[in-house]
Amino acid sequence: MRKLKLFLMGGATVLIVVGSVFSVMTVQAYGHHDPVLINSIAPSSSSLSSNRYTQPETAAAPVVDNPFVTLDGYTSLGTQPGSNLEFYVKASDLSFRVKDLATGYVWGSSVRTDYFNPASPLYDAGDMGINAFWRNKLNSPLLINYFQGTLIKEENLFESIFSHFTYRELAEAGRTGFEADLAFFLSKINLTIKVYIDATGLHIEIPFDSISETAEMPLASISVYPLLGATKRLRTTGYAFFPDGIGALMRFDDDATKGIYSKRYFGPDTAIGLKQTEESLFANVYGMVHGVNDNAFLGIIKDGAGNALLTSIPSGNTTDFNWTYTSYEYRVAYTQYLNQSQTSSITLVQTDMNPIDIGLEYRFLHGADANYVGMANAYHGYLAETDGLAQNSATGDVPLHLDVLASENKKSILGRSVFSMTTISELESIIADLGVNDITKLNINYYGWAKGGYSYRQPNQSKIERKVGSKSAFITLNNDYQTDDISIYYGADYTYAYATGRGYNNSDVTQTIGQQLLSSGSQYYLLNPVYGLARYQSEYASMNEYGIQTVALETIGDKLYSQYGGGVTSRSATIPTVKSYLDVASKTSVNRPYSYLWSADAINDIPLYSSQEARFSDTVPFIPLVLSGCAERFGRPSNFFSNTSNELLRMIDYNLYPSFYITNESSYLLLDTGSQDIYTSKYSDWKAEILRQYAFVNDALKPVLNQTVAARTVLHEGVVKVTYGNGVIIYINYTGSNVVADGVTIPAIDYEVVNP
């Protein structure tokens, strides 16, 4: 085990060493130099077996069928060229089956519920069983939630004998399936649904224009074919995949204590008062595996993702089945405050529906692709087809990302005084110094370059801060240092507006559902994305005067909220506006972005973990798997790692590139500023560690630069094998002991690269 910590106390250096040391750096007086903290400890066995890591697969018999999903009573409607699927339907209840012709495996939208008899071969000791109400609910193609007053009620299609539907076989070229008009008796809600296969997979659609309702019982939400892919208890091995943080799995088991998982895609909608402290669902997908490396599907929310929720109900919670599905929110109940102090309030229901078209696509996988890696590759293909995700052809070393703070400001007698942290000339010196040390590929986000310093000046970003450099210095920097190997992105924030700042009106701020200005804390408002985009487009022309053509969008990546001023703009309708931010600059960098921004040129601060909820069994690197071979992608700054060696190995395992937050001056100057959370950043103090960490990661990932991942296998607890498209294999050993795998010795807390 290797562990090193440096602490600074007064004018002295305190060095604590446990085990063997990676490197020793001399640090002088606090206030002139920053502490360099390196904590490198092998994870314990209990940590390696937890959901912070991916767990090894246990041996299991191949899953060749699901006994609760059969073709009995179903009629084949045929296939589609290139789809490798056959579509079956039961017109009497709108349930369907999809057969994978490559394997014969049958996927179903409903399950058999006749098992609760000890004489049945489908019975298991301890089964909860299902009554008539639950049979109807599980067989219903849709679950409708609607409001009566401010109370939410649920209805399924078979709850009332007076509900009805009309079925029609679909007569559209290139599609095999059906459409149906549904009329729910209790809620009086009517709609049309389409279900079909084409060359890409299975599709389920509900056009918004087909939905009708009454004022007395307005629509709240729709859950779509919730039993698609369901399994009973432990009858079928496998797992559900969630795009939670970097990615998470919930393996099928009999643990009813795990409880129900439910989370909105793309984070909470702050405009309706929602908050969230854990990781978001970063991509508009989910997945199911029936037998690892046997059968799987990836569900993609093509339309309505901004207003969608993902729910997963493990067996033992209400039923004996593991089921995972998506719902779409058309209305919410909310709190309307009646006074400014918010001591008096009433509950109201959103008046207008969110205008959401529901569109789901399922891509079915089998064999070596029937796992989370195959899902990531399938989503990679989908984004390449629909969203401009492009392969990167660069060769050589991996890039190093630097977040660089140019200037900040502090309170002063006459407002706020600006001071520099890294001037242009100092940035040029840092670039040159790294080049001398063989780090020539750089990806830099330059923050605080605009007039007024980094904090408390949004959204004004059209003029330069002279304490950073002159106009000619900016032009020289962009002319001489923007190369094929070096990209300098200029930080710009069009999400936040400083509450006491200038240059915008209240009408430019997002309004909440309660018709208040949407705030973030006491100092910032959140701008209407339409205004933010227009402001960005206008100021970008001013940036061009200084040679600035590449922009780092600081905060828009993981911010998505509705707009209620002047009518409803749903989160789903906001996504195209946010995506348009990528069309302004010649190159764009984004931080922690949701998947609709993954076609950016560089993606920073990718989460390294899931939410690690107790119900999860594994963390998996879904985001970097999708992005492998495409955008430059980086983890969070290494200055702030809690366990340096473990996080570096995780970056190599996940194919993410190193990142640091640096300044020329000491971070002690940032006390009492908007950047006071940056407690260690001085380049001269971090230089040796930057060089060491970069070399460690570059030596591993250089042979697989811009390659996609073909397979990722956990050989045993804490030992991972990653195979790339070019045949290179990287073994990662998180444990504190040397390990031999496939005849290859991997040192403790280290990796080994094997070329084909």
VENVEN-V438586 format. One record per run of one state. SS is the DSSP state (a for helix, b for strand, c for the rest). FROM is the first residue (numbers start at 1). LEN is the number of residues. If there is no record, write none. Layout:
# VENVEN-V438586
SS_FROM_LEN + SS_FROM_LEN
This chain:
# VENVEN-V438586
c_1_1 + b_2_8 + c_10_2 + b_12_9 + c_21_9 + b_30_1 + c_31_2 + b_33_1 + c_34_4 + b_38_1 + c_39_6 + a_45_4 + c_49_26 + b_75_5 + c_80_5 + b_85_6 + c_91_4 + b_95_6 + c_101_5 + b_106_3 + c_109_23 + a_132_8 + c_140_2 + b_142_7 + c_149_2 + b_151_6 + c_157_7 + b_164_6 + c_170_6 + b_176_8 + c_184_6 + b_190_8 + c_198_4 + b_202_5 + c_207_1 + a_208_3 + c_211_1 + b_212_1 + c_213_6 + b_219_6 + c_225_6 + b_231_2 + c_233_5 + b_238_7 + c_245_3 + b_248_4 + c_252_4 + a_256_3 + c_259_2 + b_261_5 + c_266_4 + a_270_3 + c_273_8 + b_281_10 + c_291_4 + b_295_9 + c_304_1 + a_305_3 + b_308_6 + c_314_7 + b_321_9 + c_330_3 + b_333_5 + c_338_7 + b_345_5 + c_350_8 + b_358_9 + a_367_3 + c_370_2 + a_372_15 + c_387_13 + b_400_6 + c_406_1 + b_407_6 + c_413_2 + b_415_6 + c_421_3 + a_424_13 + c_437_5 + b_442_6 + c_448_2 + b_450_1 + c_451_13 + b_464_1 + c_465_6 + a_471_11 + c_482_4 + b_486_7 + c_493_3 + b_496_3 + c_499_7 + a_506_3 + b_509_1 + c_510_1 + b_511_1 + c_512_5 + b_517_1 + c_518_1 + b_519_2 + c_521_3 + b_524_4 + c_528_1 + a_529_16 + c_545_5 + b_550_4 + c_554_2 + a_556_3 + c_559_4 + b_563_1 + c_564_5 + b_569_1 + c_570_1 + a_571_13 + c_584_3 + b_587_5 + c_592_3 + a_595_3 + c_598_4 + b_602_3 + c_605_13 + b_618_2 + c_620_2 + a_622_6 + c_628_4 + b_632_3 + c_635_3 + a_638_3 + c_641_3 + a_644_11 + c_655_2 + b_657_1 + c_658_1 + b_659_5 + c_664_3 + a_667_4 + c_671_11 + b_682_1 + a_683_22 + c_705_4 + b_709_8 + c_717_2 + b_719_6 + c_725_4 + b_729_5 + c_734_5 + b_739_3 + c_742_2 + b_744_3 + c_747_3 + b_750_5 + c_755_2
